[in-house]
Amino acid sequence: MRALLTSLAAGSMIAVAVAQQQAATPQQTGTPARLEAINGKMARVFLQGLADGNLTFQPFGSPNNMTVETSKVRRFEFYPKFEVGGAGQSYAEGDYPAVLQALAEPMQEFAPYMSVSNNLQEAYVMLMDSYLRSGDAGKAEECAALLLASDNPVIVRKGKSTLALAAAAKGDFQRVEELRSELDSPAGSLFLQAIVERANQQPKAAIQHVAEIIADHGNDLEWMPQAELLSAQLYLDMGQTNSAALTARQVKNIYAGSNIAADAAKLQASLGLTDEPQGEQQDEQQSE
């Protein structure tokens, strides 16, 4: 009995000590993440903010803020409470409103940290592009501006190209030209030039630049699919409906499973045509 009482007393003392420790540890706020420094060290932190190239955070278990230059941080691992996979499927299907519904609100917490490499950066780029393709150029610009401070040239280029496309959607072609000159991508520069020419009702000039992308930059997987889809849209602008439908069908088949293929399918459906352009159907009927 004495041993049992001693054991119970010891257990009570441990429980009290744990409770006291929990009470002494303040409730931390901020965005929880695992931070990887450039020297490879890992730390659990609560992010407090990022501004002017400086990151402020609290180490796990400490209420004290620390500030370091973002150049000393390699990567964040976030712990989102939402699923990215479903939004990715919606994006591949060209269902941009569904992407916005899934990601727009929950991603706000993580948006300030998108200039640093992290496990949600790809989803953020997808959200940004969905804003652009849904016609919300303003929101696309807000997303893109946060990427410009990245040390990853690919991410910076995505930000600049989105800013340029958003400016084109707003009719600010001077801004497009400024960004085009800064874009470290020959194919991207040609694409933006074609976009401006299309907006200025110069589809023949635009399609020449698209043809140059297709001829000289066929391995550029960022711009090539968009260029081929744009060529279908330009054929339609010129009244060449069958060529537009044929090109849209080719894009849909070549890039199957991507949002570009889904957009091409929408274009083809908007023409009221089946999977085979009207011209080909007529040729087959005549050959019979």
RAJO-V664608 format. One record per residue. N is the residue number from 0. BURIAL is b if it has 9 or more other C-alpha atoms within 8 Angstrom, else e. Layout:
n & burial
N & BURIAL
N & BURIAL
This chain:
n & burial
0 & e
1 & e
2 & e
3 & e
4 & e
5 & e
6 & e
7 & e
8 & e
9 & e
10 & e
11 & e
12 & e
13 & e
14 & e
15 & e
16 & e
17 & e
18 & e
19 & e
20 & e
21 & e
22 & e
23 & e
24 & e
25 & b
26 & e
27 & e
28 & e
29 & e
30 & b
31 & b
32 & b
33 & b
34 & b
35 & b
36 & b
37 & e
38 & e
39 & e
40 & e
41 & e
42 & b
43 & b
44 & b
45 & b
46 & b
47 & b
48 & b
49 & b
50 & e
51 & e
52 & b
53 & b
54 & b
55 & b
56 & b
57 & b
58 & b
59 & e
60 & e
61 & b
62 & e
63 & e
64 & b
65 & e
66 & e
67 & e
68 & b
69 & b
70 & e
71 & e
72 & b
73 & b
74 & b
75 & b
76 & b
77 & b
78 & e
79 & e
80 & e
81 & e
82 & e
83 & e
84 & e
85 & e
86 & b
87 & b
88 & e
89 & b
90 & b
91 & b
92 & b
93 & b
94 & b
95 & b
96 & e
97 & b
98 & b
99 & b
100 & e
101 & b
102 & b
103 & b
104 & e
105 & e
106 & b
107 & e
108 & e
109 & e
110 & b
111 & b
112 & e
113 & b
114 & b
115 & b
116 & b
117 & b
118 & e
119 & e
120 & b
121 & e
122 & b
123 & b
124 & b
125 & b
126 & b
127 & b
128 & b
129 & b
130 & b
131 & b
132 & e
133 & e
134 & e
135 & b
136 & b
137 & e
138 & b
139 & b
140 & b
141 & e
142 & b
143 & b
144 & b
145 & b
146 & b
147 & b
148 & e
149 & b
150 & e
151 & e
152 & e
153 & e
154 & b
155 & b
156 & b
157 & b
158 & b
159 & b
160 & b
161 & b
162 & b
163 & b
164 & b
165 & b
166 & b
167 & b
168 & b
169 & e
170 & e
171 & b
172 & b
173 & e
174 & b
175 & b
176 & b
177 & e
178 & b
179 & b
180 & e
181 & e
182 & b
183 & e
184 & e
185 & e
186 & b
187 & b
188 & b
189 & b
190 & b
191 & b
192 & b
193 & b
194 & b
195 & b
196 & b
197 & b
198 & b
199 & e
200 & e
201 & b
202 & b
203 & e
204 & b
205 & b
206 & b
207 & e
208 & b
209 & b
210 & e
211 & b
212 & b
213 & b
214 & e
215 & e
216 & b
217 & b
218 & e
219 & e
220 & e
221 & e
222 & b
223 & b
224 & b
225 & b
226 & b
227 & b
228 & b
229 & b
230 & b
231 & b
232 & b
233 & b
234 & b
235 & b
236 & e
237 & e
238 & e
239 & b
240 & b
241 & b
242 & b
243 & b
244 & b
245 & b
246 & b
247 & b
248 & b
249 & e
250 & b
251 & b
252 & e
253 & e
254 & b
255 & b
256 & e
257 & b
258 & b
259 & b
260 & b
261 & b
262 & b
263 & b
264 & b
265 & e
266 & b
267 & b
268 & b
269 & e
270 & e
271 & e
272 & b
273 & e
274 & e
275 & b
276 & b
277 & b
278 & e
279 & e
280 & b
281 & e
282 & e
283 & e
284 & e
285 & e
286 & e
287 & e
